[in-house]
Amino acid sequence: MTPKKKSWVEKLADSKGLPKVEEITEKMSKKWGTGTIVIPAPIEVDAMMKKVPRGKLVTINEIREALAKKNKATICCPMTAGIFARIAANAAEEQRQEGKKDITPYWRTLRTGGVINEKYPGGVEGQKKYLEEEGHKVIQKSRIYVVYDYEKSLIKL
């Protein structure tokens, strides 16, 4: 019998012993310098995404900075932060489909440079709709979509 696939909500709740703070390895130090790196728990990334109010935005880098500070680390792992943001987004969409109203507003979390994350539920079109409903202007720059003047709507976590 095949094991049941975990739902996004279950993945979000599974912290796997995280957060964990470790020394930055020699290999990583070429890119990130020295100090410590936090591998956050998925629920921590979700909690940061939940703090963004209607009409405001945050980038994954601001979330990473806030998580590094919260965990007293030099940096937050960009790979896991990105993966966990995607898990939070999919868990929120799963909850919406179950009829929940108060879900994580994942569409307010952008990639670096105000770029819409095409890997979130609904892809670019889905998020564009939510962002425009909240008063943001979304423009296409070659193959990517960005929130115009997104810096004016950024919040500090």
OpenMM code with the backbone's topology and positions (N, CA, C; nanometers):
from openmm import Vec3, app, unit

residues = "MET THR PRO LYS LYS LYS SER TRP VAL GLU LYS LEU ALA ASP SER LYS GLY LEU PRO LYS VAL GLU GLU ILE THR GLU LYS MET SER LYS LYS TRP GLY THR GLY THR ILE VAL ILE PRO ALA PRO ILE GLU VAL ASP ALA MET MET LYS LYS VAL PRO ARG GLY LYS LEU VAL THR ILE ASN GLU ILE ARG GLU ALA LEU ALA LYS LYS ASN LYS ALA THR ILE CYS CYS PRO MET THR ALA GLY ILE PHE ALA ARG ILE ALA ALA ASN ALA ALA GLU GLU GLN ARG GLN GLU GLY LYS LYS ASP ILE THR PRO TYR TRP ARG THR LEU ARG THR GLY GLY VAL ILE ASN GLU LYS TYR PRO GLY GLY VAL GLU GLY GLN LYS LYS TYR LEU GLU GLU GLU GLY HIS LYS VAL ILE GLN LYS SER ARG ILE TYR VAL VAL TYR ASP TYR GLU LYS SER LEU ILE LYS LEU".split()
positions = [
    Vec3(0.0843, -0.1193, 0.0000),
    Vec3(0.0000, 0.0000, 0.0000),
    Vec3(0.0885, 0.1252, 0.0000),
    Vec3(0.0570, 0.2194, -0.0843),
    Vec3(0.1329, 0.3437, -0.0923),
    Vec3(0.0958, 0.4338, 0.0251),
    Vec3(0.1991, 0.4927, 0.0899),
    Vec3(0.1664, 0.5830, 0.2013),
    Vec3(0.0916, 0.7063, 0.1492),
    Vec3(-0.0019, 0.7554, 0.2315),
    Vec3(-0.0817, 0.8723, 0.1932),
    Vec3(0.0105, 0.9937, 0.1822),
    Vec3(-0.0060, 1.0656, 0.0737),
    Vec3(0.0735, 1.1862, 0.0520),
    Vec3(0.0310, 1.2936, 0.1523),
    Vec3(0.1297, 1.3616, 0.2107),
    Vec3(0.0991, 1.4676, 0.3075),
    Vec3(0.0329, 1.5857, 0.2394),
    Vec3(-0.0635, 1.6443, 0.3081),
    Vec3(-0.1257, 1.7672, 0.2570),
    Vec3(-0.0273, 1.8824, 0.2798),
    Vec3(-0.0525, 1.9937, 0.2138),
    Vec3(0.0324, 2.1116, 0.2337),
    Vec3(0.0235, 2.1589, 0.3787),
    Vec3(-0.0952, 2.1517, 0.4378),
    Vec3(-0.1134, 2.1939, 0.5776),
    Vec3(-0.0293, 2.1045, 0.6699),
    Vec3(-0.0257, 1.9740, 0.6422),
    Vec3(0.0577, 1.8824, 0.7221),
    Vec3(0.2059, 1.9137, 0.7045),
    Vec3(0.2466, 1.9449, 0.5808),
    Vec3(0.3873, 1.9811, 0.5557),
    Vec3(0.4239, 2.1080, 0.6325),
    Vec3(0.3313, 2.2030, 0.6364),
    Vec3(0.3540, 2.3292, 0.7071),
    Vec3(0.3737, 2.3055, 0.8575),
    Vec3(0.2975, 2.2130, 0.9124),
    Vec3(0.3022, 2.1861, 1.0565),
    Vec3(0.4212, 2.0998, 1.0975),
    Vec3(0.4854, 2.0333, 1.0017),
    Vec3(0.5965, 1.9422, 1.0312),
    Vec3(0.7282, 2.0196, 1.0400),
    Vec3(0.7697, 2.0507, 1.1620),
    Vec3(0.8896, 2.1352, 1.1763),
    Vec3(1.0216, 2.0575, 1.1693),
    Vec3(1.0168, 1.9252, 1.1699),
    Vec3(1.1385, 1.8427, 1.1542),
    Vec3(1.2547, 1.8893, 1.2430),
    Vec3(1.2265, 1.9292, 1.3654),
    Vec3(1.3338, 1.9733, 1.4556),
    Vec3(1.3889, 2.1116, 1.4241),
    Vec3(1.3190, 2.1866, 1.3422),
    Vec3(1.3638, 2.3211, 1.3066),
    Vec3(1.2890, 2.4226, 1.3934),
    Vec3(1.3388, 2.5421, 1.4128),
    Vec3(1.4566, 2.6019, 1.3508),
    Vec3(1.5867, 2.5464, 1.4084),
    Vec3(1.6902, 2.5568, 1.3277),
    Vec3(1.8220, 2.5100, 1.3688),
    Vec3(1.9244, 2.6141, 1.3254),
    Vec3(2.0105, 2.6537, 1.4175),
    Vec3(2.1149, 2.7503, 1.3856),
    Vec3(2.2487, 2.6767, 1.3824),
    Vec3(2.3220, 2.6958, 1.2738),
    Vec3(2.4512, 2.6290, 1.2566),
    Vec3(2.5560, 2.7287, 1.2110),
    Vec3(2.6809, 2.6906, 1.2276),
    Vec3(2.7908, 2.7726, 1.1764),
    Vec3(2.7863, 2.7695, 1.0241),
    Vec3(2.8200, 2.8812, 0.9609),
    Vec3(2.8302, 2.8846, 0.8153),
    Vec3(2.9558, 2.8057, 0.7777),
    Vec3(2.9389, 2.7070, 0.6906),
    Vec3(3.0523, 2.6215, 0.6521),
    Vec3(3.1507, 2.6990, 0.5650),
    Vec3(3.2694, 2.6437, 0.5510),
    Vec3(3.3730, 2.7079, 0.4695),
    Vec3(3.3243, 2.7246, 0.3256),
    Vec3(3.2587, 2.6213, 0.2747),
    Vec3(3.2082, 2.6246, 0.1367),
    Vec3(3.1049, 2.7375, 0.1204),
    Vec3(3.0150, 2.7509, 0.2189),
    Vec3(2.9116, 2.8539, 0.2126),
    Vec3(2.9680, 2.9941, 0.2360),
    Vec3(3.0784, 3.0030, 0.3078),
    Vec3(3.1319, 3.1342, 0.3450),
    Vec3(3.1778, 3.2159, 0.2242),
    Vec3(3.2091, 3.1500, 0.1133),
    Vec3(3.2486, 3.2239, -0.0081),
    Vec3(3.1344, 3.3148, -0.0530),
    Vec3(3.0130, 3.2669, -0.0389),
    Vec3(2.8971, 3.3462, -0.0806),
    Vec3(2.8376, 3.4275, 0.0340),
    Vec3(2.8332, 3.3693, 0.1550),
    Vec3(2.7588, 3.4301, 0.2650),
    Vec3(2.8444, 3.4909, 0.3754),
    Vec3(2.9771, 3.4782, 0.3663),
    Vec3(3.0623, 3.5311, 0.4729),
    Vec3(3.0657, 3.4357, 0.5912),
    Vec3(3.1005, 3.4878, 0.7058),
    Vec3(3.1125, 3.4010, 0.8235),
    Vec3(2.9993, 3.4295, 0.9210),
    Vec3(2.9878, 3.3423, 1.0187),
    Vec3(2.8837, 3.3600, 1.1201),
    Vec3(2.7957, 3.2375, 1.1271),
    Vec3(2.6655, 3.2604, 1.1491),
    Vec3(2.5715, 3.1493, 1.1643),
    Vec3(2.4564, 3.1619, 1.0651),
    Vec3(2.3980, 3.0474, 1.0357),
    Vec3(2.2840, 3.0415, 0.9442),
    Vec3(2.1700, 2.9704, 1.0160),
    Vec3(2.0493, 3.0242, 1.0009),
    Vec3(1.9325, 2.9569, 1.0583),
    Vec3(1.8578, 2.8859, 0.9460),
    Vec3(1.8217, 2.7624, 0.9730),
    Vec3(1.7296, 2.6903, 0.8871),
    Vec3(1.5969, 2.7017, 0.9611),
    Vec3(1.5050, 2.7853, 0.9089),
    Vec3(1.3819, 2.8120, 0.9830),
    Vec3(1.2843, 2.6943, 0.9774),
    Vec3(1.1865, 2.6961, 1.0644),
    Vec3(1.0764, 2.5996, 1.0577),
    Vec3(0.9743, 2.6547, 0.9581),
    Vec3(0.9044, 2.5682, 0.8863),
    Vec3(0.8037, 2.6165, 0.7901),
    Vec3(0.7017, 2.7111, 0.8542),
    Vec3(0.6613, 2.6799, 0.9761),
    Vec3(0.5598, 2.7586, 1.0454),
    Vec3(0.6103, 2.9002, 1.0781),
    Vec3(0.7436, 2.9143, 1.0952),
    Vec3(0.8024, 3.0475, 1.1196),
    Vec3(0.7907, 3.1351, 0.9949),
    Vec3(0.8172, 3.0754, 0.8791),
    Vec3(0.8069, 3.1496, 0.7530),
    Vec3(0.6609, 3.1918, 0.7332),
    Vec3(0.5697, 3.0992, 0.7584),
    Vec3(0.4260, 3.1273, 0.7475),
    Vec3(0.3861, 3.2411, 0.8416),
    Vec3(0.4354, 3.2381, 0.9646),
    Vec3(0.4018, 3.3423, 1.0630),
    Vec3(0.4461, 3.4805, 1.0143),
    Vec3(0.5627, 3.4879, 0.9502),
    Vec3(0.6114, 3.6162, 0.8964),
    Vec3(0.5212, 3.6618, 0.7811),
    Vec3(0.4816, 3.5678, 0.6961),
    Vec3(0.3953, 3.6019, 0.5826),
    Vec3(0.2591, 3.6513, 0.6303),
    Vec3(0.2128, 3.5988, 0.7430),
    Vec3(0.0824, 3.6379, 0.7988),
    Vec3(0.0831, 3.7813, 0.8520),
    Vec3(0.2010, 3.8351, 0.8829),
    Vec3(0.2111, 3.9694, 0.9419),
    Vec3(0.1883, 4.0819, 0.8412),
    Vec3(0.1842, 4.0493, 0.7128),
    Vec3(0.1750, 4.1529, 0.6091),
    Vec3(0.0281, 4.1927, 0.5902),
    Vec3(-0.0069, 4.3170, 0.6274),
    Vec3(-0.1467, 4.3598, 0.6165),
    Vec3(-0.1896, 4.3907, 0.4724),
    Vec3(-0.3176, 4.3942, 0.4522),
    Vec3(-0.3760, 4.4273, 0.3221),
    Vec3(-0.3151, 4.5575, 0.2690),
    Vec3(-0.2799, 4.5587, 0.1408),
    Vec3(-0.2230, 4.6790, 0.0791),
    Vec3(-0.0731, 4.6920, 0.0974),
    Vec3(-0.0140, 4.6058, 0.1789),
    Vec3(0.1313, 4.6097, 0.2027),
    Vec3(0.1967, 4.4866, 0.1401),
    Vec3(0.3288, 4.4918, 0.1287),
    Vec3(0.4056, 4.3835, 0.0662),
    Vec3(0.5321, 4.3556, 0.1454),
    Vec3(0.5910, 4.2402, 0.1181),
    Vec3(0.7195, 4.2046, 0.1760),
    Vec3(0.7918, 4.1202, 0.0705),
    Vec3(0.9238, 4.1209, 0.0733),
    Vec3(0.9971, 4.0297, -0.0151),
    Vec3(1.0501, 3.9154, 0.0706),
    Vec3(1.0833, 3.8070, 0.0060),
    Vec3(1.1377, 3.6914, 0.0775),
    Vec3(1.2651, 3.7317, 0.1518),
    Vec3(1.3392, 3.8299, 0.0976),
    Vec3(1.4616, 3.8745, 0.1660),
    Vec3(1.4316, 3.9427, 0.2992),
    Vec3(1.3229, 4.0202, 0.3064),
    Vec3(1.2843, 4.0819, 0.4338),
    Vec3(1.2445, 3.9741, 0.5342),
    Vec3(1.1760, 3.8728, 0.4860),
    Vec3(1.1383, 3.7614, 0.5731),
    Vec3(1.2640, 3.6918, 0.6246),
    Vec3(1.3604, 3.6691, 0.5366),
    Vec3(1.4860, 3.6045, 0.5771),
    Vec3(1.5600, 3.6882, 0.6815),
    Vec3(1.5644, 3.8197, 0.6609),
    Vec3(1.6303, 3.9083, 0.7590),
    Vec3(1.5628, 3.8983, 0.8950),
    Vec3(1.4299, 3.9023, 0.8948),
    Vec3(1.3543, 3.8958, 1.0208),
    Vec3(1.3760, 3.7618, 1.0913),
    Vec3(1.3814, 3.6533, 1.0140),
    Vec3(1.4032, 3.5205, 1.0735),
    Vec3(1.5450, 3.5059, 1.1281),
    Vec3(1.6428, 3.5637, 1.0590),
    Vec3(1.7806, 3.5596, 1.1080),
    Vec3(1.7881, 3.6336, 1.2422),
    Vec3(1.7255, 3.7507, 1.2473),
    Vec3(1.7246, 3.8317, 1.3693),
    Vec3(1.6541, 3.7569, 1.4828),
    Vec3(1.5361, 3.7016, 1.4535),
    Vec3(1.4563, 3.6299, 1.5526),
    Vec3(1.5352, 3.5128, 1.6132),
    Vec3(1.6110, 3.4438, 1.5290),
    Vec3(1.6873, 3.3265, 1.5732),
    Vec3(1.8328, 3.3581, 1.6092),
    Vec3(1.8644, 3.4884, 1.6153),
    Vec3(1.9991, 3.5351, 1.6507),
    Vec3(2.1067, 3.4706, 1.5639),
    Vec3(2.0805, 3.4687, 1.4328),
    Vec3(2.1753, 3.4134, 1.3358),
    Vec3(2.2197, 3.5257, 1.2424),
    Vec3(2.3308, 3.5046, 1.1750),
    Vec3(2.3819, 3.6040, 1.0806),
    Vec3(2.2911, 3.6123, 0.9585),
    Vec3(2.2524, 3.4956, 0.9051),
    Vec3(2.1650, 3.4899, 0.7877),
    Vec3(2.0609, 3.3786, 0.8045),
    Vec3(1.9608, 3.3823, 0.7186),
    Vec3(1.8607, 3.2753, 0.7120),
    Vec3(1.8805, 3.2048, 0.5781),
    Vec3(1.8730, 3.0744, 0.5798),
    Vec3(1.8937, 2.9948, 0.4586),
    Vec3(1.7954, 3.0351, 0.3482),
    Vec3(1.8465, 3.0846, 0.2354),
    Vec3(1.7566, 3.1282, 0.1284),
    Vec3(1.6792, 3.0126, 0.0647),
    Vec3(1.7418, 2.8966, 0.0560),
    Vec3(1.6776, 2.7811, -0.0078),
    Vec3(1.5556, 2.7356, 0.0731),
    Vec3(1.5753, 2.7106, 0.2030),
    Vec3(1.4626, 2.6613, 0.2830),
    Vec3(1.3570, 2.7703, 0.3012),
    Vec3(1.3973, 2.8951, 0.3140),
    Vec3(1.2985, 3.0033, 0.3283),
    Vec3(1.2075, 3.0071, 0.2062),
    Vec3(1.2643, 2.9931, 0.0888),
    Vec3(1.1856, 2.9930, -0.0349),
    Vec3(1.0938, 2.8723, -0.0438),
    Vec3(1.1465, 2.7554, -0.0097),
    Vec3(1.0661, 2.6323, -0.0127),
    Vec3(0.9508, 2.6429, 0.0866),
    Vec3(0.9807, 2.6921, 0.2083),
    Vec3(0.8775, 2.7000, 0.3114),
    Vec3(0.7731, 2.8067, 0.2795),
    Vec3(0.8119, 2.9129, 0.2090),
    Vec3(0.7144, 3.0141, 0.1659),
    Vec3(0.6173, 2.9502, 0.0665),
    Vec3(0.6693, 2.8653, -0.0196),
    Vec3(0.5836, 2.7961, -0.1170),
    Vec3(0.4887, 2.6980, -0.0455),
    Vec3(0.5399, 2.6289, 0.0548),
    Vec3(0.4550, 2.5374, 0.1325),
    Vec3(0.3444, 2.6177, 0.2021),
    Vec3(0.3803, 2.7333, 0.2607),
    Vec3(0.2817, 2.8189, 0.3282),
    Vec3(0.1750, 2.8654, 0.2299),
    Vec3(0.2168, 2.9024, 0.1091),
    Vec3(0.1228, 2.9488, 0.0065),
    Vec3(0.0258, 2.8370, -0.0323),
    Vec3(0.0785, 2.7184, -0.0553),
    Vec3(-0.0072, 2.6062, -0.0938),
    Vec3(-0.0984, 2.5617, 0.0203),
    Vec3(-0.0483, 2.5682, 0.1434),
    Vec3(-0.1307, 2.5340, 0.2605),
    Vec3(-0.2465, 2.6341, 0.2719),
    Vec3(-0.2171, 2.7624, 0.2475),
    Vec3(-0.3212, 2.8657, 0.2539),
    Vec3(-0.4298, 2.8392, 0.1494),
    Vec3(-0.3862, 2.8023, 0.0307),
    Vec3(-0.4826, 2.7753, -0.0770),
    Vec3(-0.5666, 2.6513, -0.0450),
    Vec3(-0.5032, 2.5525, 0.0157),
    Vec3(-0.5732, 2.4317, 0.0598),
    Vec3(-0.6816, 2.4695, 0.1619),
    Vec3(-0.6447, 2.5577, 0.2555),
    Vec3(-0.7389, 2.6025, 0.3586),
    Vec3(-0.8536, 2.6825, 0.2969),
    Vec3(-0.8228, 2.7652, 0.1964),
    Vec3(-0.9262, 2.8439, 0.1282),
    Vec3(-1.0280, 2.7486, 0.0642),
    Vec3(-0.9763, 2.6430, 0.0016),
    Vec3(-1.0649, 2.5467, -0.0646),
    Vec3(-1.1521, 2.4710, 0.0361),
    Vec3(-1.1068, 2.4673, 0.1623),
    Vec3(-1.1869, 2.4045, 0.2684),
    Vec3(-1.2856, 2.5033, 0.3294),
    Vec3(-1.2866, 2.6265, 0.2760),
    Vec3(-1.3820, 2.7262, 0.3232),
    Vec3(-1.3287, 2.8218, 0.4288),
    Vec3(-1.1997, 2.8101, 0.4653),
    Vec3(-1.1442, 2.9021, 0.5655),
    Vec3(-1.1268, 3.0407, 0.5028),
    Vec3(-1.1543, 3.1427, 0.5823),
    Vec3(-1.1443, 3.2805, 0.5333),
    Vec3(-1.0115, 3.3453, 0.5720),
    Vec3(-0.9648, 3.3185, 0.6932),
    Vec3(-0.8442, 3.3829, 0.7454),
    Vec3(-0.7210, 3.2995, 0.7094),
    Vec3(-0.6746, 3.3158, 0.5846),
    Vec3(-0.5589, 3.2380, 0.5393),
    Vec3(-0.4361, 3.3278, 0.5258),
    Vec3(-0.3202, 3.2674, 0.5160),
    Vec3(-0.1959, 3.3417, 0.4950),
    Vec3(-0.2035, 3.4137, 0.3604),
    Vec3(-0.1845, 3.5465, 0.3590),
    Vec3(-0.1915, 3.6224, 0.2331),
    Vec3(-0.0605, 3.6107, 0.1534),
    Vec3(-0.0368, 3.4924, 0.1016),
    Vec3(0.0897, 3.4605, 0.0347),
    Vec3(0.1211, 3.5511, -0.0835),
    Vec3(0.0200, 3.6031, -0.1518),
    Vec3(0.0409, 3.6877, -0.2689),
    Vec3(0.1122, 3.8177, -0.2342),
    Vec3(0.1165, 3.8512, -0.1043),
    Vec3(0.1858, 3.9742, -0.0607),
    Vec3(0.3351, 3.9507, -0.0409),
    Vec3(0.3808, 3.8264, -0.0514),
    Vec3(0.5236, 3.7945, -0.0388),
    Vec3(0.5809, 3.7802, -0.1787),
    Vec3(0.6706, 3.8716, -0.2111),
    Vec3(0.7291, 3.8765, -0.3446),
    Vec3(0.8730, 3.8257, -0.3440),
    Vec3(0.9209, 3.7959, -0.4616),
    Vec3(1.0621, 3.7606, -0.4757),
    Vec3(1.1421, 3.8917, -0.4800),
    Vec3(1.2730, 3.8802, -0.4803),
    Vec3(1.3612, 3.9964, -0.4874),
    Vec3(1.3229, 4.0835, -0.6075),
    Vec3(1.3236, 4.2138, -0.5876),
    Vec3(1.2931, 4.3058, -0.6965),
    Vec3(1.1445, 4.3233, -0.7224),
    Vec3(1.0602, 4.2742, -0.6294),
    Vec3(0.9165, 4.2906, -0.6453),
    Vec3(0.8536, 4.1936, -0.7443),
    Vec3(0.9266, 4.0866, -0.7755),
    Vec3(0.8798, 3.9881, -0.8733),
    Vec3(0.7764, 3.8946, -0.8109),
    Vec3(0.6690, 3.8699, -0.8848),
    Vec3(0.5653, 3.7768, -0.8408),
    Vec3(0.6203, 3.6350, -0.8508),
    Vec3(0.5938, 3.5548, -0.7479),
    Vec3(0.6430, 3.4163, -0.7466),
    Vec3(0.5485, 3.3272, -0.8269),
    Vec3(0.5948, 3.2872, -0.9445),
    Vec3(0.5101, 3.2069, -1.0338),
    Vec3(0.4819, 3.0663, -0.9809),
    Vec3(0.5549, 3.0249, -0.8772),
    Vec3(0.5344, 2.8914, -0.8196),
    Vec3(0.4228, 2.8878, -0.7150),
    Vec3(0.3711, 3.0039, -0.6776),
    Vec3(0.2612, 3.0071, -0.5816),
    Vec3(0.1321, 2.9607, -0.6501),
    Vec3(0.0321, 2.9172, -0.5716),
    Vec3(-0.0947, 2.8710, -0.6295),
    Vec3(-0.1560, 2.9764, -0.7220),
    Vec3(-0.2096, 2.9284, -0.8337),
    Vec3(-0.2726, 3.0207, -0.9286),
    Vec3(-0.1725, 3.0869, -1.0207),
    Vec3(-0.0423, 3.0606, -0.9971),
    Vec3(0.0612, 3.1203, -1.0814),
    Vec3(0.0551, 3.2718, -1.0786),
    Vec3(0.1134, 3.3330, -1.1796),
    Vec3(0.1188, 3.4788, -1.1869),
    Vec3(-0.0219, 3.5386, -1.1920),
    Vec3(-0.1091, 3.4801, -1.2737),
    Vec3(-0.2446, 3.5354, -1.2909),
    Vec3(-0.3233, 3.5409, -1.1600),
    Vec3(-0.3157, 3.4328, -1.0815),
    Vec3(-0.3871, 3.4282, -0.9546),
    Vec3(-0.3417, 3.5367, -0.8585),
    Vec3(-0.2114, 3.5524, -0.8472),
    Vec3(-0.1587, 3.6537, -0.7556),
    Vec3(-0.1826, 3.7941, -0.8067),
    Vec3(-0.1706, 3.8118, -0.9372),
    Vec3(-0.1941, 3.9419, -1.0000),
    Vec3(-0.3343, 3.9898, -0.9631),
    Vec3(-0.4314, 3.8993, -0.9702),
    Vec3(-0.5707, 3.9314, -0.9369),
    Vec3(-0.5811, 3.9805, -0.7919),
    Vec3(-0.5224, 3.9048, -0.6982),
    Vec3(-0.5277, 3.9439, -0.5562),
    Vec3(-0.4568, 4.0775, -0.5325),
    Vec3(-0.3399, 4.0927, -0.5927),
    Vec3(-0.2621, 4.2159, -0.5724),
    Vec3(-0.3366, 4.3367, -0.6281),
    Vec3(-0.3959, 4.3217, -0.7461),
    Vec3(-0.4705, 4.4333, -0.8055),
    Vec3(-0.5946, 4.4669, -0.7233),
    Vec3(-0.6578, 4.3641, -0.6639),
    Vec3(-0.7730, 4.3878, -0.5756),
    Vec3(-0.7328, 4.4719, -0.4549),
    Vec3(-0.6049, 4.4606, -0.4151),
    Vec3(-0.5552, 4.5357, -0.2990),
    Vec3(-0.4915, 4.6691, -0.3399),
    Vec3(-0.5070, 4.7065, -0.4670),
    Vec3(-0.4610, 4.8380, -0.5106),
    Vec3(-0.3212, 4.8439, -0.5708),
    Vec3(-0.2574, 4.7311, -0.5914),
    Vec3(-0.1238, 4.7308, -0.6506),
    Vec3(-0.1336, 4.7226, -0.8022),
    Vec3(-0.0342, 4.7799, -0.8682),
    Vec3(-0.0289, 4.7736, -1.0143),
    Vec3(0.0772, 4.6702, -1.0517),
    Vec3(0.0395, 4.5724, -1.1310),
    Vec3(0.1317, 4.4674, -1.1728),
    Vec3(0.1675, 4.4907, -1.3186),
    Vec3(0.2978, 4.4920, -1.3481),
    Vec3(0.3430, 4.5136, -1.4856),
    Vec3(0.4315, 4.3976, -1.5306),
    Vec3(0.4359, 4.3790, -1.6611),
    Vec3(0.5205, 4.2737, -1.7167),
    Vec3(0.6508, 4.3360, -1.7634),
    Vec3(0.7624, 4.2739, -1.7230),
    Vec3(0.8952, 4.3161, -1.7676),
    Vec3(0.9562, 4.1935, -1.8345),
    Vec3(0.9645, 4.1943, -1.9629),
    Vec3(1.0027, 4.0781, -2.0451),
    Vec3(0.9185, 3.9581, -2.0021),
    Vec3(0.9777, 3.8549, -1.9410),
    Vec3(0.8990, 3.7356, -1.9072),
    Vec3(0.8526, 3.7316, -1.7621),
    Vec3(0.8866, 3.8334, -1.6847),
    Vec3(0.8471, 3.8323, -1.5430),
    Vec3(0.7431, 3.9405, -1.5141),
    Vec3(0.6711, 3.9197, -1.4059),
    Vec3(0.5718, 4.0179, -1.3618),
    Vec3(0.6176, 4.0762, -1.2294),
    Vec3(0.6131, 4.2078, -1.2204),
    Vec3(0.6546, 4.2750, -1.0975),
    Vec3(0.5450, 4.3703, -1.0509),
    Vec3(0.5475, 4.3972, -0.9207),
    Vec3(0.4559, 4.4967, -0.8668),
    Vec3(0.5231, 4.6320, -0.8852),
    Vec3(0.4582, 4.7180, -0.9613),
    Vec3(0.5090, 4.8514, -0.9901),
    Vec3(0.5207, 4.9304, -0.8604),
    Vec3(0.6361, 4.9944, -0.8402),
    Vec3(0.6598, 5.0762, -0.7207),
    Vec3(0.6386, 4.9976, -0.5906),
    Vec3(0.6727, 4.8690, -0.5934),
    Vec3(0.6496, 4.7829, -0.4764),
    Vec3(0.7201, 4.8348, -0.3517),
    Vec3(0.8327, 4.9048, -0.3710),
    Vec3(0.9098, 4.9549, -0.2551),
    Vec3(0.8255, 5.0454, -0.1656),
    Vec3(0.7309, 5.1182, -0.2268),
    Vec3(0.6453, 5.2099, -0.1494),
    Vec3(0.5491, 5.1362, -0.0559),
    Vec3(0.5291, 5.0074, -0.0830),
    Vec3(0.4335, 4.9290, -0.0017),
    Vec3(0.5015, 4.8292, 0.0925),
    Vec3(0.6355, 4.8264, 0.0910),
    Vec3(0.7064, 4.7303, 0.1747),
    Vec3(0.6910, 4.7603, 0.3231),
    Vec3(0.6808, 4.6539, 0.4034),
    Vec3(0.6787, 4.6732, 0.5473),
    Vec3(0.8052, 4.6113, 0.6055),
    Vec3(0.8425, 4.6596, 0.7213),
    Vec3(0.9573, 4.6037, 0.7935),
    Vec3(0.9023, 4.5048, 0.8951),
    Vec3(0.9518, 4.3829, 0.8915),
    Vec3(0.9046, 4.2814, 0.9865),
    Vec3(0.9855, 4.2842, 1.1147),
] * unit.nanometer
topology = app.Topology()
chain = topology.addChain("A")
for resn in residues:
    res = topology.addResidue(resn, chain)
    for name in ("N", "CA", "C"):
        topology.addAtom(name, app.Element.getBySymbol(name[0]), res)
